[in-house]
Amino acid sequence: MITVLFYCTGKPGAEPQLAELLAKMQRLSRDEDRALAYTFMQEKENPSRWALFEQWRDPEHLGAHVANMKKHFGEPPAGARLPAQLHALVERSDYTFYQALA
């Protein structure tokens, strides 16, 4: 199993558009990509900050998810990692892969 924690900060004033886009991404990831877990959470004290908890069966499922995000939300701009629509609304982002305790 692959676990990813993703964090992003939206551009100033982009909170409504970012919330709408992340909700679409969440639905798609759960329905089409069959993520084991895929939940965006908005920080209470700073609504421009978001966290995502996601889990995938294996590298193939994660790879299919990444390809699907690009298909639905645009190829990342040169030098970027995020799909184009997300990249346009995000000021900064980071992600880390985790391994669960046995």
C-alpha positions in Angstrom: 0.0 0.0 0.0 1.2 3.5 -0.8 0.2 6.4 1.5 0.7 10.0 0.4 0.2 13.2 2.4 -0.1 16.3 0.1 -0.2 19.9 1.3 -1.0 23.0 -0.6 -1.7 26.7 -0.1 -4.1 28.4 -2.4 -3.4 31.8 -4.0 -4.9 34.7 -2.1 -8.6 34.9 -2.9 -8.7 31.6 -4.7 -10.4 29.7 -1.8 -13.8 29.2 -3.4 -12.4 28.0 -6.8 -9.8 25.8 -5.1 -12.5 24.2 -2.8 -14.6 23.4 -5.9 -11.7 22.0 -7.8 -10.5 19.8 -4.9 -14.0 18.5 -4.4 -14.1 17.4 -8.1 -10.7 15.8 -7.7 -11.8 14.0 -4.6 -15.0 12.6 -6.3 -13.0 11.5 -9.4 -10.3 9.8 -7.4 -12.7 7.9 -5.3 -15.1 6.9 -8.1 -12.9 6.4 -11.2 -9.5 5.8 -9.7 -10.8 3.7 -6.8 -8.5 5.2 -4.2 -8.4 3.3 -0.9 -8.5 6.7 0.8 -8.6 10.2 -0.8 -9.7 13.0 1.5 -9.0 16.7 1.2 -9.2 18.7 4.4 -9.2 22.5 4.8 -7.3 24.0 7.7 -9.6 25.7 10.2 -7.4 28.6 11.2 -6.1 29.3 7.7 -8.7 28.4 5.0 -6.1 28.9 2.2 -4.2 25.8 3.4 -5.3 22.2 2.5 -4.1 18.7 3.3 -4.8 15.5 1.4 -4.6 12.0 2.8 -4.5 9.4 0.0 -3.8 5.7 -0.1 -3.3 3.4 -3.2 -3.1 -0.3 -3.5 0.2 -0.2 -5.5 2.3 1.9 -7.8 0.2 1.0 -10.8 -3.0 2.4 -9.2 -1.2 5.6 -8.2 0.3 5.9 -11.7 -3.2 5.5 -13.3 -4.5 8.2 -10.9 -1.8 10.7 -11.9 -2.5 10.1 -15.5 -6.3 10.5 -14.9 -5.7 13.8 -13.1 -3.7 15.1 -16.0 -6.4 14.0 -18.4 -9.2 15.7 -16.5 -7.4 18.8 -15.2 -4.7 19.5 -17.7 -1.1 18.7 -18.3 1.2 20.4 -15.8 3.0 23.5 -17.1 6.7 23.1 -17.9 8.6 22.3 -14.7 5.5 21.8 -12.6 4.0 18.7 -11.0 0.4 19.7 -10.5 -2.3 19.4 -13.1 -2.8 22.8 -14.9 -6.1 23.7 -13.2 -4.7 23.0 -9.8 -1.4 24.7 -10.5 -3.2 27.9 -11.5 -4.9 28.1 -8.0 -2.0 27.0 -5.8 0.8 29.2 -4.4 2.9 26.3 -3.1 2.6 22.5 -2.5 4.5 19.6 -1.2 3.9 15.9 -0.8 5.5 13.0 1.1 5.2 9.2 0.7 4.7 7.2 3.9 5.0 3.6 5.0 2.5 2.3 7.6 3.8 0.6 10.7 3.5 -3.2 10.5 
